[in-house]
Amino acid sequence: MDCTAPAPERFPDDSIDMGSGFDCFDPIAHTLDIQGEQLSNRLLLKDVLQGQGFVNYAAEWWHYTYQPEPYPGTYFDFPIDRSSLG
């Protein structure tokens, strides 16, 4: 499946249209390399997350890192389970 295809032609995930699929490593996934509604959606996500202390990796609209990182250099590798949410 082409992650750069128009939203109706990508995997149906019921998400808002961000202009590319999640984890699409194509230049179209660069946060600002799009126009119209998709850019507005990306900028909304960026504004909300930046307001909470996250910084966007500009080459991937979905990629954010909390700053300052509380555990720099530590990689967390464990399963997340719905039951852990309480």
VENDA-V140240 format. One record per residue. RES is the residue in one letter. PHI is phi in degrees with one decimal (999 if undefined). BURIAL is 1 if it has 9 or more other C-alpha atoms within 8 Angstrom, else 0. Layout:
res | phi | burial
RES | PHI | BURIAL
RES | PHI | BURIAL
This chain:
res | phi | burial
M | 999 | 0
D | -82.0 | 0
C | -72.0 | 1
T | -99.4 | 1
A | -67.6 | 0
P | -56.0 | 0
A | -47.4 | 1
P | -64.0 | 0
E | -97.2 | 0
R | -88.8 | 1
F | -55.6 | 0
P | -72.1 | 0
D | -122.3 | 0
D | 59.9 | 0
S | -93.5 | 0
I | -73.5 | 0
D | -79.7 | 1
M | -102.1 | 1
G | 94.0 | 1
S | -155.6 | 1
G | -74.0 | 1
F | -63.0 | 0
D | 64.5 | 0
C | -88.8 | 1
F | -94.9 | 0
D | -124.0 | 0
P | -53.3 | 0
I | -65.9 | 1
A | -81.6 | 1
H | -60.8 | 1
T | -47.8 | 1
L | -99.8 | 1
D | -89.6 | 1
I | -161.8 | 1
Q | -132.9 | 0
G | 65.8 | 0
E | -60.2 | 0
Q | -64.0 | 1
L | -64.3 | 1
S | -59.2 | 1
N | -64.0 | 1
R | -65.2 | 1
L | -68.8 | 0
L | -63.0 | 0
L | -58.0 | 0
K | -61.9 | 1
D | -62.3 | 0
V | -64.2 | 0
L | -69.5 | 1
Q | -63.1 | 1
G | -64.3 | 0
Q | -104.9 | 0
G | 97.1 | 1
F | -95.1 | 1
V | -117.7 | 1
N | -80.6 | 1
Y | -86.4 | 1
A | -59.6 | 1
A | -84.5 | 0
E | -143.4 | 1
W | -59.3 | 1
W | -94.6 | 0
H | -98.0 | 0
Y | -133.0 | 1
T | -128.8 | 1
Y | -73.1 | 0
Q | -123.9 | 0
P | -74.8 | 0
E | -64.8 | 0
P | -69.8 | 0
Y | -134.5 | 0
P | -61.9 | 0
G | 82.9 | 0
T | -100.2 | 0
Y | -109.2 | 0
F | -95.2 | 0
D | -132.5 | 0
F | -151.2 | 0
P | -72.5 | 0
I | -105.1 | 0
D | -121.5 | 0
R | -55.5 | 0
S | -65.2 | 0
S | -73.6 | 0
L | -81.1 | 0
G | 93.6 | 0
